[in-house]
């Protein structure tokens, strides 16, 4: 028998830490290869963590609710691997993105550096591995004062600082009942100046860093255009009644996404990014869709969206948004985007200046579709009008190219029959 440590792996694109939301096993349990042993939250998503080997759980080294750095040991398992009596302490943890873990070799390996993420997914600087992590039972009170993501969200909504809450769950974990008791207390949970400091973690922390890096590294320019999209709205209504599209949502966002893909085929200079030494132009449109979720802003990606039919694109968009709002989007599904759409119209907003995703040269903000007086066939009529706002990296895209792209997208929305039925 060998006692083997499993260290927290890099769950995708250079993420440097994750929180143990919940353990799915206990000490003494027998586990199989690839069995889910824990639910962990990264800065991007809540994901299942599979075991890289089979055996008997000897010890859980981290309490649920504690954030640990990539490379820190989280569990020890007794295995039948006679050759692995002493596991290499510097052996790199497996990368489990998109596939199950495999049995680790017990032979010595070259130490791994946990590098930062590529430009598609900026993250904070790596956290060095702890040489001798303290047992979970010896963690300070502040480290134990943790809560699962839904409980943290409730705390923010109630204006309660978790630092002031004594958790009644296992190992001091804060529960929903703890917050409900605090919210019903006659004494409000605020600091002396009647304000509350909300820790910035997870998606919010990653988004803030990405926005700052993008704003200060890429020279933004934005162009705006109001478009009469009545033909698109009417076409979508007709298509929903056809047997071919029965069961499809066929939203206006689908029409915009289709228009973006077609327009980028005519203006590929915007489907690109700035790199040292040149401009990298992409063959396919990996379309990012900004989605507001209870955990913050997520931007999952539809790979090669330009190769999908109108109906296929609608299905992909529906599944993408549902998965993002459920908090089950894997980290790997939020990387590799080449162009992004953000639909601010769902909040009733008419337009704005969207900030580029780091490593992309273009982002389109879609405003609310509203009925407005509009010149039509020489007369004033009520029409469905939308404001489109295109921001672009001026190192990669000239004003003429950005304006042509926006005009092309608008053209497809103003005359959609040739674009949205294939």
KARAKA-V407715 format. One record per backbone hydrogen bond with DSSP energy under -1.0 kcal/mol. CO is the residue of the C=O (numbers start at 1). NH is the residue of the N-H. If there is no record, write none. Layout:
co=CO nh=NH
co=CO nh=NH
//
This chain:
co=2 nh=79
co=4 nh=77
co=6 nh=74
co=6 nh=75
co=8 nh=71
co=12 nh=15
co=16 nh=70
co=18 nh=68
co=19 nh=21
co=19 nh=41
co=20 nh=65
co=22 nh=39
co=26 nh=29
co=29 nh=57
co=31 nh=55
co=32 nh=35
co=35 nh=51
co=37 nh=24
co=38 nh=49
co=39 nh=21
co=39 nh=22
co=40 nh=47
co=41 nh=19
co=45 nh=42
co=47 nh=40
co=49 nh=37
co=49 nh=38
co=51 nh=34
co=55 nh=31
co=56 nh=78
co=57 nh=28
co=59 nh=76
co=63 nh=66
co=66 nh=20
co=68 nh=18
co=69 nh=72
co=72 nh=8
co=74 nh=61
co=75 nh=6
co=76 nh=58
co=76 nh=59
co=77 nh=4
co=78 nh=56
co=79 nh=2
co=80 nh=82
co=81 nh=84
co=88 nh=91
co=96 nh=99
co=113 nh=115
co=118 nh=121
co=135 nh=138
co=136 nh=139
co=140 nh=144
co=141 nh=145
co=144 nh=146
co=146 nh=174
co=148 nh=152
co=149 nh=153
co=150 nh=154
co=151 nh=155
co=152 nh=156
co=153 nh=157
co=154 nh=158
co=155 nh=160
co=161 nh=164
co=162 nh=165
co=169 nh=172
co=170 nh=173
co=173 nh=169
co=175 nh=179
co=176 nh=180
co=177 nh=181
co=178 nh=182
co=179 nh=183
co=180 nh=184
co=182 nh=185
co=188 nh=190
co=191 nh=194
co=195 nh=191
co=201 nh=205
co=202 nh=206
co=203 nh=207
co=204 nh=208
co=205 nh=209
co=206 nh=210
co=207 nh=211
co=208 nh=212
co=209 nh=213
co=210 nh=214
co=211 nh=215
co=212 nh=216
co=214 nh=218
co=219 nh=394
co=221 nh=392
co=223 nh=390
co=225 nh=388
co=227 nh=386
co=229 nh=233
co=230 nh=234
co=231 nh=235
co=232 nh=236
co=233 nh=237
co=234 nh=238
co=235 nh=239
co=236 nh=240
co=239 nh=242
co=243 nh=246
co=245 nh=248
co=251 nh=255
co=252 nh=256
co=253 nh=257
co=254 nh=258
co=255 nh=259
co=256 nh=260
co=257 nh=261
co=258 nh=262
co=259 nh=263
co=260 nh=264
co=261 nh=265
co=263 nh=267
co=267 nh=270
co=270 nh=272
co=271 nh=282
co=272 nh=361
co=273 nh=280
co=275 nh=278
co=278 nh=275
co=280 nh=273
co=285 nh=287
co=285 nh=305
co=286 nh=338
co=286 nh=339
co=287 nh=302
co=288 nh=341
co=291 nh=298
co=293 nh=296
co=296 nh=293
co=298 nh=291
co=300 nh=289
co=302 nh=287
co=304 nh=307
co=305 nh=308
co=309 nh=313
co=310 nh=314
co=311 nh=315
co=312 nh=316
co=313 nh=317
co=314 nh=318
co=315 nh=319
co=316 nh=320
co=317 nh=321
co=318 nh=322
co=319 nh=323
co=320 nh=324
co=321 nh=325
co=322 nh=326
co=323 nh=328
co=324 nh=327
co=327 nh=46
co=330 nh=333
co=331 nh=334
co=333 nh=301
co=339 nh=288
co=340 nh=364
co=341 nh=290
co=342 nh=344
co=342 nh=366
co=344 nh=347
co=344 nh=349
co=345 nh=348
co=349 nh=368
co=357 nh=360
co=361 nh=393
co=362 nh=340
co=363 nh=391
co=364 nh=342
co=365 nh=389
co=366 nh=345
co=370 nh=385
co=372 nh=383
co=374 nh=381
co=376 nh=379
co=379 nh=376
co=381 nh=374
co=383 nh=372
co=384 nh=229
co=385 nh=370
co=386 nh=227
co=387 nh=367
co=388 nh=225
co=389 nh=365
co=390 nh=223
co=391 nh=363
co=392 nh=221
co=393 nh=396
co=393 nh=397
co=398 nh=402
co=399 nh=403
co=400 nh=404
co=401 nh=405
co=402 nh=406
co=403 nh=407
co=404 nh=408
co=405 nh=409
co=406 nh=410
co=407 nh=411
co=408 nh=412
co=409 nh=413
co=410 nh=414
co=411 nh=415
co=416 nh=419
co=416 nh=420
//
